Structures are given as structure tokens and as C-alpha cells.
Amino acid sequence: MKAMRYAVIACAAFGIAVAGPIQAQDKGKAKERAPVTKVLLENDKVRVAQTTFKPGDVSRNQRRARVSYTVKGGKLERTSADGKKVVNERKAGMAVWLEPDSDAVKNVGKTSVTVVTIQLK
């Protein structure tokens, strides 16, 4: 019976010793937030969505070819699969054509950025 108690105590102590450094690593990393996307219209022909990126928000999606219209501008950093980074300054009222991609898009500015995307199906 004593041996069983010692085994349980030893396992608990080991678990605490291992979990401590793991929790410490988590505290050092900021959690990545995704932007808020609201579908404005969707049917069998088109999808129109509004996405708002707060500072630091990151979008990691597989995206189709689309038109992107900037409602509220700012700085968005695109990181491609090969690690290449490009910062784009988007101004309100600007519309751009974007080819399909799976880039990570991050708001690196100090203000929120809002875009409306239009994808044909």
C-alpha cells in the first residue's frame, strides 16, 4: 500500500515538473487572433464577405481569386508559403484583384482594417 502511495506521489510530482516549463512557454507566446468575417451575400454564383482585421489579427485561409475593396485602410502584411513577406498599404476606396492564394495576412498597423471581398463561384 505504501509503495502505491509513493508511486502516485512520484507520478504527480513528475507531471508538475514537466507541465511547469510547458506552461511557461505558453505565457511567452501571444495567442494569434483571427479577423472577424461577416458574409454579406452568398448564393450559387457569388460570395461577398466583409472582414475586419484588428491590429495583430492574422488570417490563414485558402482563398479563391477575388476582388478586394478596402472600406477602412491600413497596413496588411502577406506572408507566402515560401516565407516571402510583403507589406501593402491599403487606402479606403481602393479595389484590387487578387489571384488564388494561401498567404498568411496580418494587420501590422495600429488601426483596424476592413475589406469587402467578392468571389465568383
C-alpha positions as CSV (number, residue, x, y, z in Angstrom):
1,M,0.0,0.0,0.0
2,K,2.9,2.4,0.9
3,A,4.5,1.6,-2.4
4,M,1.3,2.5,-4.3
5,R,1.2,5.9,-2.5
6,Y,4.8,6.6,-3.3
7,A,4.2,5.7,-6.9
8,V,1.2,8.1,-7.1
9,I,3.1,10.9,-5.4
10,A,6.1,10.4,-7.7
11,C,3.8,10.4,-10.8
12,A,2.1,13.6,-9.6
13,A,5.5,15.3,-8.9
14,F,6.8,14.3,-12.3
15,G,3.6,15.7,-14.0
16,I,4.0,19.0,-12.2
17,A,7.7,19.2,-13.1
18,V,7.0,18.6,-16.8
19,A,4.0,20.8,-17.0
20,G,5.7,23.8,-15.4
21,P,8.1,24.6,-18.3
22,I,5.3,23.9,-20.9
23,Q,3.1,26.5,-19.2
24,A,5.9,29.0,-19.0
25,Q,6.4,28.7,-22.8
26,D,2.7,29.3,-23.4
27,K,2.8,32.5,-21.4
28,G,5.7,33.9,-23.5
29,K,3.7,33.5,-26.8
30,A,0.8,35.8,-27.6
31,K,-2.2,33.9,-28.9
32,E,-2.9,34.6,-32.6
33,R,-6.3,36.1,-33.2
34,A,-8.2,35.7,-36.5
35,P,-10.1,38.6,-38.1
36,V,-13.8,38.8,-37.9
37,T,-15.6,37.9,-41.2
38,K,-19.3,38.5,-41.9
39,V,-20.9,37.1,-45.0
40,L,-22.9,39.8,-46.6
41,L,-24.3,37.8,-49.5
42,E,-23.9,34.2,-50.7
43,N,-25.7,32.2,-53.3
44,D,-24.8,29.7,-56.1
45,K,-23.0,32.4,-58.1
46,V,-21.1,34.7,-55.7
47,R,-19.9,35.2,-52.1
48,V,-19.5,38.7,-50.7
49,A,-17.9,39.0,-47.2
50,Q,-16.7,41.8,-45.0
51,T,-13.5,41.1,-43.0
52,T,-12.2,43.3,-40.2
53,F,-8.6,42.9,-39.0
54,K,-7.8,44.4,-35.7
55,P,-4.1,45.2,-35.1
56,G,-2.2,41.9,-34.9
57,D,-5.1,39.7,-36.4
58,V,-3.9,37.0,-38.8
59,S,-5.9,35.2,-41.5
60,R,-4.7,31.8,-42.7
61,N,-7.0,30.6,-45.4
62,Q,-7.1,29.0,-48.8
63,R,-8.5,31.8,-50.9
64,R,-10.1,31.9,-54.4
65,A,-9.5,34.6,-57.0
66,R,-11.4,37.7,-55.8
67,V,-11.9,41.4,-55.8
68,S,-10.9,43.1,-52.5
69,Y,-12.4,46.5,-51.8
70,T,-10.9,48.5,-48.9
71,V,-13.5,50.1,-46.6
72,K,-11.1,51.2,-43.9
73,G,-7.4,51.3,-44.8
74,G,-4.2,50.3,-43.1
75,K,-1.2,48.0,-43.4
76,L,-1.5,44.3,-44.2
77,E,1.5,42.0,-44.3
78,R,1.2,39.0,-46.6
79,T,3.5,36.0,-46.0
80,S,3.6,33.5,-48.8
81,A,4.2,29.7,-48.3
82,D,7.9,30.2,-49.1
83,G,8.2,32.8,-46.3
84,K,8.4,35.9,-48.6
85,K,6.8,38.9,-46.8
86,V,5.2,42.0,-48.5
87,V,3.6,44.9,-46.7
88,N,0.7,46.5,-48.5
89,E,-0.7,49.9,-47.6
90,R,-4.4,49.9,-48.4
91,K,-6.3,53.1,-48.7
92,A,-10.1,53.4,-48.2
93,G,-11.9,53.2,-51.5
94,M,-9.2,51.1,-53.1
95,A,-10.1,48.0,-55.1
96,V,-7.6,45.3,-56.2
97,W,-7.8,41.9,-58.0
98,L,-6.2,39.1,-56.0
99,E,-5.3,35.7,-57.5
100,P,-5.9,32.5,-55.5
101,D,-3.5,32.1,-52.6
102,S,-2.9,30.6,-49.2
103,D,-0.9,33.5,-47.8
104,A,-1.0,34.5,-44.1
105,V,-2.3,38.0,-43.9
106,K,-1.6,40.0,-40.8
107,N,-2.6,43.6,-39.8
108,V,0.8,45.1,-38.9
109,G,-0.6,48.6,-38.5
110,K,-2.0,50.4,-35.4
111,T,-5.6,50.7,-36.7
112,S,-8.3,48.2,-37.8
113,V,-8.5,47.4,-41.5
114,T,-11.9,46.5,-43.1
115,V,-12.1,44.9,-46.6
116,V,-15.0,43.5,-48.6
117,T,-14.2,40.6,-50.8
118,I,-16.2,39.4,-53.8
119,Q,-15.6,35.8,-55.1
120,L,-17.4,34.3,-58.1
121,K,-18.3,30.6,-57.7
